[in-house]
Amino acid sequence: MKGYSQRRSFWALIGALLLVVASTALFVYRYLDDKAHYEKWKDYDECGI
């Protein structure tokens, strides 16, 4: 029974780490995507179009 509990907590820890890594990657991707979008359209915003 002790081995089962350790395996279960190991997989729970791995799942939590994967969730943290995936959410961090999503935030970084969104930040870079928004930055690229802003850079692309900033000249048009300045001229009033």
Biopython code that builds the backbone (N, CA, C, O; Angstrom):
import numpy as np
from Bio.PDB.StructureBuilder import StructureBuilder

atoms = [
    (1, "MET", "N", (0.812, -1.189, 0.000)),
    (1, "MET", "CA", (0.000, 0.000, 0.000)),
    (1, "MET", "C", (0.861, 1.261, 0.000)),
    (1, "MET", "O", (0.461, 2.280, -0.563)),
    (2, "LYS", "N", (2.018, 1.206, 0.614)),
    (2, "LYS", "CA", (2.887, 2.377, 0.663)),
    (2, "LYS", "C", (3.421, 2.720, -0.735)),
    (2, "LYS", "O", (3.517, 3.897, -1.085)),
    (3, "GLY", "N", (3.768, 1.705, -1.533)),
    (3, "GLY", "CA", (4.256, 1.925, -2.895)),
    (3, "GLY", "C", (3.210, 2.570, -3.778)),
    (3, "GLY", "O", (3.520, 3.424, -4.608)),
    (4, "TYR", "N", (1.954, 2.151, -3.590)),
    (4, "TYR", "CA", (0.858, 2.732, -4.374)),
    (4, "TYR", "C", (0.711, 4.217, -4.052)),
    (4, "TYR", "O", (0.507, 5.032, -4.951)),
    (5, "SER", "N", (0.811, 4.560, -2.800)),
    (5, "SER", "CA", (0.672, 5.956, -2.382)),
    (5, "SER", "C", (1.813, 6.809, -2.937)),
    (5, "SER", "O", (1.594, 7.944, -3.358)),
    (6, "GLN", "N", (3.024, 6.265, -2.936)),
    (6, "GLN", "CA", (4.161, 7.011, -3.466)),
    (6, "GLN", "C", (4.032, 7.210, -4.969)),
    (6, "GLN", "O", (4.328, 8.290, -5.480)),
    (7, "ARG", "N", (3.595, 6.181, -5.678)),
    (7, "ARG", "CA", (3.415, 6.315, -7.129)),
    (7, "ARG", "C", (2.331, 7.337, -7.447)),
    (7, "ARG", "O", (2.464, 8.138, -8.373)),
    (8, "ARG", "N", (1.270, 7.297, -6.672)),
    (8, "ARG", "CA", (0.173, 8.236, -6.916)),
    (8, "ARG", "C", (0.622, 9.682, -6.675)),
    (8, "ARG", "O", (0.285, 10.575, -7.452)),
    (9, "SER", "N", (1.373, 9.907, -5.611)),
    (9, "SER", "CA", (1.843, 11.264, -5.342)),
    (9, "SER", "C", (2.882, 11.696, -6.374)),
    (9, "SER", "O", (2.961, 12.876, -6.713)),
    (10, "PHE", "N", (3.678, 10.752, -6.875)),
    (10, "PHE", "CA", (4.642, 11.071, -7.934)),
    (10, "PHE", "C", (3.919, 11.556, -9.176)),
    (10, "PHE", "O", (4.302, 12.574, -9.752)),
    (11, "TRP", "N", (2.882, 10.849, -9.598)),
    (11, "TRP", "CA", (2.157, 11.248, -10.802)),
    (11, "TRP", "C", (1.387, 12.546, -10.591)),
    (11, "TRP", "O", (1.223, 13.327, -11.528)),
    (12, "ALA", "N", (0.917, 12.781, -9.380)),
    (12, "ALA", "CA", (0.247, 14.046, -9.085)),
    (12, "ALA", "C", (1.246, 15.203, -9.184)),
    (12, "ALA", "O", (0.915, 16.269, -9.702)),
    (13, "LEU", "N", (2.453, 14.990, -8.693)),
    (13, "LEU", "CA", (3.489, 16.014, -8.773)),
    (13, "LEU", "C", (3.887, 16.273, -10.225)),
    (13, "LEU", "O", (4.048, 17.426, -10.624)),
    (14, "ILE", "N", (4.045, 15.234, -11.000)),
    (14, "ILE", "CA", (4.382, 15.380, -12.422)),
    (14, "ILE", "C", (3.260, 16.135, -13.154)),
    (14, "ILE", "O", (3.537, 17.005, -13.980)),
    (15, "GLY", "N", (2.022, 15.810, -12.860)),
    (15, "GLY", "CA", (0.895, 16.501, -13.486)),
    (15, "GLY", "C", (0.869, 17.981, -13.136)),
    (15, "GLY", "O", (0.608, 18.821, -13.997)),
    (16, "ALA", "N", (1.138, 18.300, -11.880)),
    (16, "ALA", "CA", (1.160, 19.695, -11.455)),
    (16, "ALA", "C", (2.301, 20.451, -12.134)),
    (16, "ALA", "O", (2.118, 21.591, -12.561)),
    (17, "LEU", "N", (3.459, 19.836, -12.236)),
    (17, "LEU", "CA", (4.595, 20.479, -12.909)),
    (17, "LEU", "C", (4.308, 20.708, -14.387)),
    (17, "LEU", "O", (4.643, 21.762, -14.928)),
    (18, "LEU", "N", (3.696, 19.738, -15.039)),
    (18, "LEU", "CA", (3.333, 19.907, -16.446)),
    (18, "LEU", "C", (2.332, 21.047, -16.622)),
    (18, "LEU", "O", (2.415, 21.806, -17.587)),
    (19, "LEU", "N", (1.400, 21.165, -15.703)),
    (19, "LEU", "CA", (0.424, 22.245, -15.763)),
    (19, "LEU", "C", (1.095, 23.602, -15.611)),
    (19, "LEU", "O", (0.752, 24.543, -16.326)),
    (20, "VAL", "N", (2.040, 23.717, -14.697)),
    (20, "VAL", "CA", (2.762, 24.976, -14.496)),
    (20, "VAL", "C", (3.584, 25.319, -15.731)),
    (20, "VAL", "O", (3.585, 26.469, -16.170)),
    (21, "VAL", "N", (4.279, 24.343, -16.294)),
    (21, "VAL", "CA", (5.105, 24.585, -17.477)),
    (21, "VAL", "C", (4.232, 24.989, -18.663)),
    (21, "VAL", "O", (4.573, 25.914, -19.401)),
    (22, "ALA", "N", (3.111, 24.298, -18.847)),
    (22, "ALA", "CA", (2.229, 24.613, -19.970)),
    (22, "ALA", "C", (1.619, 26.007, -19.832)),
    (22, "ALA", "O", (1.537, 26.746, -20.813)),
    (23, "SER", "N", (1.197, 26.365, -18.637)),
    (23, "SER", "CA", (0.603, 27.699, -18.463)),
    (23, "SER", "C", (1.651, 28.795, -18.625)),
    (23, "SER", "O", (1.343, 29.858, -19.164)),
    (24, "THR", "N", (2.867, 28.564, -18.174)),
    (24, "THR", "CA", (3.938, 29.543, -18.367)),
    (24, "THR", "C", (4.248, 29.708, -19.851)),
    (24, "THR", "O", (4.431, 30.826, -20.331)),
    (25, "ALA", "N", (4.307, 28.598, -20.569)),
    (25, "ALA", "CA", (4.559, 28.662, -22.012)),
    (25, "ALA", "C", (3.438, 29.415, -22.722)),
    (25, "ALA", "O", (3.697, 30.167, -23.662)),
    (26, "LEU", "N", (2.209, 29.223, -22.286)),
    (26, "LEU", "CA", (1.088, 29.938, -22.894)),
    (26, "LEU", "C", (1.196, 31.440, -22.651)),
    (26, "LEU", "O", (0.968, 32.232, -23.565)),
    (27, "PHE", "N", (1.544, 31.840, -21.422)),
    (27, "PHE", "CA", (1.695, 33.263, -21.132)),
    (27, "PHE", "C", (2.820, 33.886, -21.950)),
    (27, "PHE", "O", (2.673, 35.003, -22.447)),
    (28, "VAL", "N", (3.933, 33.188, -22.096)),
    (28, "VAL", "CA", (5.053, 33.706, -22.883)),
    (28, "VAL", "C", (4.650, 33.825, -24.351)),
    (28, "VAL", "O", (4.953, 34.826, -25.000)),
    (29, "TYR", "N", (3.975, 32.818, -24.871)),
    (29, "TYR", "CA", (3.528, 32.848, -26.260)),
    (29, "TYR", "C", (2.577, 34.019, -26.500)),
    (29, "TYR", "O", (2.708, 34.738, -27.491)),
    (30, "ARG", "N", (1.616, 34.209, -25.584)),
    (30, "ARG", "CA", (0.664, 35.304, -25.743)),
    (30, "ARG", "C", (1.360, 36.662, -25.678)),
    (30, "ARG", "O", (1.018, 37.573, -26.432)),
    (31, "TYR", "N", (2.329, 36.800, -24.783)),
    (31, "TYR", "CA", (3.066, 38.058, -24.660)),
    (31, "TYR", "C", (3.826, 38.367, -25.957)),
    (31, "TYR", "O", (3.772, 39.487, -26.465)),
    (32, "LEU", "N", (4.528, 37.367, -26.480)),
    (32, "LEU", "CA", (5.297, 37.590, -27.704)),
    (32, "LEU", "C", (4.379, 37.843, -28.899)),
    (32, "LEU", "O", (4.706, 38.647, -29.772)),
    (33, "ASP", "N", (3.247, 37.168, -28.943)),
    (33, "ASP", "CA", (2.300, 37.363, -30.032)),
    (33, "ASP", "C", (1.698, 38.771, -29.981)),
    (33, "ASP", "O", (1.572, 39.429, -31.014)),
    (34, "ASP", "N", (1.330, 39.229, -28.792)),
    (34, "ASP", "CA", (0.792, 40.583, -28.652)),
    (34, "ASP", "C", (1.842, 41.631, -28.990)),
    (34, "ASP", "O", (1.529, 42.649, -29.606)),
    (35, "LYS", "N", (3.068, 41.391, -28.597)),
    (35, "LYS", "CA", (4.146, 42.330, -28.899)),
    (35, "LYS", "C", (4.371, 42.425, -30.413)),
    (35, "LYS", "O", (4.542, 43.521, -30.946)),
    (36, "ALA", "N", (4.372, 41.291, -31.098)),
    (36, "ALA", "CA", (4.546, 41.293, -32.549)),
    (36, "ALA", "C", (3.374, 41.995, -33.238)),
    (36, "ALA", "O", (3.565, 42.720, -34.214)),
    (37, "HIS", "N", (2.171, 41.777, -32.729)),
    (37, "HIS", "CA", (1.000, 42.434, -33.305)),
    (37, "HIS", "C", (1.092, 43.945, -33.128)),
    (37, "HIS", "O", (0.791, 44.701, -34.052)),
    (38, "TYR", "N", (1.502, 44.380, -31.955)),
    (38, "TYR", "CA", (1.646, 45.810, -31.696)),
    (38, "TYR", "C", (2.706, 46.422, -32.608)),
    (38, "TYR", "O", (2.495, 47.496, -33.169)),
    (39, "GLU", "N", (3.832, 45.752, -32.756)),
    (39, "GLU", "CA", (4.904, 46.269, -33.620)),
    (39, "GLU", "C", (4.442, 46.368, -35.071)),
    (39, "GLU", "O", (4.809, 47.303, -35.782)),
    (40, "LYS", "N", (3.641, 45.405, -35.505)),
    (40, "LYS", "CA", (3.172, 45.395, -36.885)),
    (40, "LYS", "C", (2.251, 46.583, -37.171)),
    (40, "LYS", "O", (2.332, 47.184, -38.242)),
    (41, "TRP", "N", (1.385, 46.922, -36.229)),
    (41, "TRP", "CA", (0.363, 47.920, -36.479)),
    (41, "TRP", "C", (0.672, 49.290, -35.897)),
    (41, "TRP", "O", (-0.145, 50.198, -36.045)),
    (42, "LYS", "N", (1.814, 49.483, -35.241)),
    (42, "LYS", "CA", (2.059, 50.770, -34.585)),
    (42, "LYS", "C", (2.210, 51.914, -35.586)),
    (42, "LYS", "O", (1.834, 53.044, -35.277)),
    (43, "ASP", "N", (2.743, 51.655, -36.760)),
    (43, "ASP", "CA", (2.864, 52.715, -37.763)),
    (43, "ASP", "C", (1.493, 53.175, -38.248)),
    (43, "ASP", "O", (1.300, 54.363, -38.510)),
    (44, "TYR", "N", (0.549, 52.265, -38.370)),
    (44, "TYR", "CA", (-0.783, 52.622, -38.807)),
    (44, "TYR", "C", (-1.537, 53.402, -37.731)),
    (44, "TYR", "O", (-2.332, 54.287, -38.046)),
    (45, "ASP", "N", (-1.287, 53.073, -36.459)),
    (45, "ASP", "CA", (-1.928, 53.797, -35.376)),
    (45, "ASP", "C", (-1.454, 55.236, -35.317)),
    (45, "ASP", "O", (-2.227, 56.134, -34.986)),
    (46, "GLU", "N", (-0.195, 55.459, -35.635)),
    (46, "GLU", "CA", (0.374, 56.806, -35.570)),
    (46, "GLU", "C", (-0.152, 57.703, -36.687)),
    (46, "GLU", "O", (-0.233, 58.918, -36.509)),
    (47, "CYS", "N", (-0.512, 57.123, -37.841)),
    (47, "CYS", "CA", (-0.959, 57.956, -38.954)),
    (47, "CYS", "C", (-2.470, 58.152, -38.937)),
    (47, "CYS", "O", (-2.985, 58.903, -39.766)),
    (48, "GLY", "N", (-3.192, 57.520, -38.042)),
    (48, "GLY", "CA", (-4.623, 57.763, -37.903)),
    (48, "GLY", "C", (-5.512, 56.824, -38.699)),
    (48, "GLY", "O", (-6.721, 57.047, -38.763)),
    (49, "ILE", "N", (-4.970, 55.806, -39.294)),
    (49, "ILE", "CA", (-5.816, 54.864, -40.053)),
    (49, "ILE", "C", (-6.401, 53.840, -39.113)),
    (49, "ILE", "O", (-7.141, 52.956, -39.545)),
]
sb = StructureBuilder()
sb.init_structure("model")
sb.init_model(0)
sb.init_chain("A")
sb.init_seg("    ")
for serial, (resi, resn, name, xyz) in enumerate(atoms, 1):
    if name == "N":
        sb.init_residue(resn, " ", resi, " ")
    sb.init_atom(name, np.array(xyz, "f"), 0.0, 1.0, " ", f" {name:<3s}", serial, name[0])
structure = sb.get_structure()
